[in-house]
Amino acid sequence: MKTETNYQEFESIDEEQLPVSKHKLHDWTHFAGLYAAEHVAATEFVIGATFVALGATTKDILLGLLIGNILAVLSWTLITAPIAVETRLSLYTYLNKIAGDSMTKLYNWANIIIFTVISAAMITVSATAVRFAFNIPAQLDWYPTNLWFVLIVLCVGLVVVAIAIYGFKAVTEFSGICAPWLFVMFLSGAFVLLPALSLSDLGQTIPSSWADFVTLGDHTIWTGLNSKGEPGIGLVEVIGFAWAANTITHFGLIDMAMLRFAKKKSYGLSTSTGMMFGHYVAWISAGIMGAGAAVIIGKPIVALDPGDVAYYALGWSGFVIVIVAGWTTAIANLYRAGLAAQAVFNSHSRKKSTLVVGVVTMIVACFPFVFSQILPLLTYAGLLVVPVGGIVFAEHQIFPKIGYTRYWSHYKKLTFSTPAIVSWGLGLVFGFGLNIINIMPFYYLFIPTWIFTIIVYTLLAGKYGAKESYPTEVLEEKVRNENIAKYQDQKAIQEVAKIQDNSIFSKVLGGIAIMALAITLYLSCKVLFGSADESIYIENRDIFYRYAFVCTVIYFVMAYWKLKRGKIKNI
């Protein structure tokens, strides 16, 4: 009877508040697709131009981005993934367990705001492509100046909200379709516009050697001078920028929400698809595309929006890439915002919470200032949440090693954790204080802030009860987790199982989709390597514009058709 009561208790709890069940875990391919799509995104157009404006050199970009992105992958793999896989909980749920309801709600409100604004910015970026296609004036003020632009934002936003509402599986499926195409298009865009740069600087359609390429980059893209004509950032800053760009998700542990579905801790390495193919290749490609578009249009790169750059790099496919790239990032972040909102309003389902947050996101997206301020937002948001990541890391990884009791606050039934609140507050003062006195590059402030918070929280928690033992509560927690696992096993038996669709027709659909990508890449290679002079270059570029768009349509139709066939194969 006691077991039945426990099961009834779990039935009344929203699924997102429980550990992920075994039958809902995913292979590494899900995460490879998810991270590739999320980090080959509309922001890459902006960040690619930012490195140009900040005045990095070509060598610093090529080496610095490589090192920084490797450090980011290791951060996900060694810090985020182990906690996510061991707990099977999102950060929002786990934090409530160790810091009490008061801090959790405050922190979740911060995340709702952060991810709502990030999602809104990505929707706005997607709308710039549609704006460009319909010749709607650029939105340069902080508020919208054109009714049609507002309508476009709302239409684009509806797609984002609809997919995010369906949850993690829908997010990964959408990302899995988009990821291969996004990577091919970013690479193709660089191939198509590199000859324009080479013609303007070297007088030939392609650099004849690696030294020529570096010279071309130093002269036309990453010149070493910032937008004011002063010496720009160096190797150390480039490494820090690449590493810190996603501190909110790895050191800040936000991506526990994603990686809790991973079968193994090592799946944290799947983030390399986002960092290497996404941030590394896409940021470099975006810089080349931006500089090439600037040469063709005759404007500085900082004066172009993503729609301008994408159109001159990819033709009509450029409109699609800005829209899709904006969607993939917005969807993942809106899913995170929905989880945070559901943790605050735990009497409502995640779907309802995501819908409400989605409506607010679409309204915010109508105001273009969110897009223009996205980089400062990402940087400061990372510094805001890193102390909380330090608190969770200390509780989960350090406490058991030094004899402290994990979940001590939960066992004492505290709704307000003084050590957690004070540590977060002191961590913010410490981090932003370092920024004010400017003793080190801003991009690295998350490291001392994280370490400082870990030390402060460990010391305070020891004084407030973490040193004590709670044998009865620990046993009750163990029994409860076992009952949850049994409850989830019973539910798994009742669910309809799915089998892999290996039919010949589905394989043909997949083959056609891959062929469409291969043709697109071939056409871009022909532009880069098969243009002997300027006239042939323009001819090859026009051919690419025309047929790459046809291949884009074919790819998405075939990929989606294959996905739908796989979903109806049930037993």
QUIBEL-V98450 format. One line per field, one symbol per residue. ss: DSSP state (H for helix, E for strand, - for the rest). phi: phi as a letter, one per 30 degrees, with the letter a starting at -180 (. if undefined). A space follows every 10 residues. Layout:
ss: ???
phi: ???
This chain:
ss: -HHHHHHHHH H---HHH--- -HHH-E-HHH HHHHHHHHH- --HHHHHHHH HHHH--EHHH HHHHHHHHHH HHHHHHHHHH HHHHHHH--- HHHHHHHHHH HHHHHHHHHH HHHHHHHHHH HHHHHHHHHH HHH------- ------HHHH HHHHHHHHHH HHHHH--HHH HHHHHHHHHH HHHHHHHHHH HHHHHHHHHH H--------H HHHHHHHHHH --E-E----- E---HHHHHH HHHH------ -----HHHH- -E--HHHHHH HHHHHHHHHH HHHHHHHHHH HHHHHHH--- HHH--HHHHH HHHH-HHHHH HHHHHHHHHH HHHHHHHHHH HHHH-----H HHHHHHHHHH HHHHH---HH HH-HHHHHHH HHHHHHHHHH HHHHHHHHHH H------HHH H------HHH HHHHHHHHHH HHHHHHH--- -HHHHHHHHH HHHHHHHHHH HHHHHH---- HHHHHHHHHH HHHHHHHHHH HHHH---E-- ---HHHHHHH HHHHHHHHHH HHHHHHHHH- ---HHHHHHH HHHHHHHHHH HHHHHHHHHH HHHHHHH--E -
phi: .ddddddddd ddceeddced dedcdbdddd ddddddddcc bddddddedd ddddidcddd dddddddddd dddddddccd eeddddchcd eddddddcbi dddedddddd dededddddd dddddedddd eddchdedcc ddcdcbdddd ddeddddede ddddddjddd dddddddded dedddddded ddcddddddd ccibdbedad dddddedddc bcdicddcic ecdcdddded ddddebedcc ddiededddd dddbdddedd dddddddddd dddddddddd dddddddibd ddcccedddd dddbiddddd ddddddeddd dddddddddd ddddcddcdd dddddddddd edddddcddd ddcddedddd ddddceeddd ddddddcced dcidcdiedd ddhdcbceed dddddddddd dddedddhca eedcdddddd dededddddd dddckdddcb dddddddddd ddddddeddd dddddddccd dcdddddded dddddddddd ddddddddcc cdbddddddd ddddeddddd ddddeddddd dddddddcdc b
